[in-house]
């Protein structure tokens, strides 16, 4: 059964390999950061983005899209990683909204490799 999360809520994961799916309705850039037990990112080598889309245990999309699938293998992440944060940005130099306020709320789902939804979250109150 899928858990619909609220802001700040956590949910146990049934395995170590999964996808994070993002649906934004319009093209956005997706990236991710790896954080330690305090949420700190220890440098560019802990950031995945279209120009550097692959880190051990994490892969993000190489271009802007309305739908993204980020591949995550928790077992392949460094032992000091305690948090994976997904980042969304509006692409520059293309026709489209200037702020997230002009878009429908993006929807994020964590799924198993078979596509079964584990947890989901609708991102609300985006002002920039």
N, C-alpha and C positions, 0 to 999 in steps of 0.2 A: 504494500500500500504506500502511495506517495505521501510524503509529509510536506504540507504547504507551510513554509517557514515565515516567521515575522522578523523584522529587523533585530539583529543581535542573537537570534536563536541558532543553536547548533543541533546537529542530528547525527547519530552514529552511522557509519558507513559499513556495508556488509563485506567489503573486500578492499583491495589495494589498487585495482585498475578500474578506471572509470572515464567518462567524458563529462565535461561541463559544456552544456549547450546554451547559447545565448541567441535570443530572437529579439531583434530591435525594430523590425518593420521598415527600416531604412538602413543604408550602409553605415556601419560604424567600424572603427578600428578596435580590435580586442588585443589585450596584452595581459600579462600576469606577473606578479612579483612573488618571491619566496621570502617568508619572514621567519625569524628565530622565535624563541619562546616569549619574547617581548614585542614581537611584531616588527622588529627592525630588519631592514633590507641592507645587506652588507656590501653593496656595490652593484655595478652594472652586470656582473656575472650572476646576479640573482633576479634579473629582469628579462622576461621573454616578450618580444614585440615583433612586428612584421619584418624588421630589418635583421633581427636575431631571434628567430622563432623557436629554437630548440634549446632546452636545458636538460640535464639528466632528470628524467621523470616527468617532463612537461614539454608540450608542444602546442603553440598557438598558430592561428591563421596567418598567412603571409600577405594578406591584403584586406582592404575594407570589404565588408559584406553585411547583408541584413541578418544572416544567420551564421553562427560560428560553432565549431566543435573543438574544444580544447581537450587534448588527450593528457590524462594524468595517470602516473604510476607511482603511488605513494611509496612503494617498496624500493624504487630507484632514486628517490630524493635523498639528499645528504641527511645524515642523522640530526644535524642542527636545525633542519627545517621543521617548523611547527605549524606554518600557516601558508596557504596559497590564496592570494588575493587577485581577483579578476578586475582589470581596468578597462573601461570603455572610453573612447574618444571619438569626436566627430572628425571626419577627414577634412583636410583643408584643400582648397583649390578645386573643389567640385561643387556643383549646384546642389543645394540642400539646406536644411535648417542650420541656423547659426548657434542654436542652443538646444539642449535636451528637452527643455520645457516645451518646445514645438513638436516633440515626438510622442507617440504613445509610450507608455511605461515599458521598458525592456523586461523580458521574462528570462529567467535563468533556471535551468534544471540540471541536476546531477543525475546521470544515468549510468547503468551498468553497460558493459560492452555489448550486450544484446539489445540495448535501447530501452530497457525497463527503467522508468523514472523512480529515483530513490527519494529525492527531495527537490522542491522547487521554490522559487521566490520571485515576486514581481517587484522590480526596483522602482520605488515611488519617490517623489519629492526631489527630483533632479532639477537643479536650478541653473546649471552652467553647461 
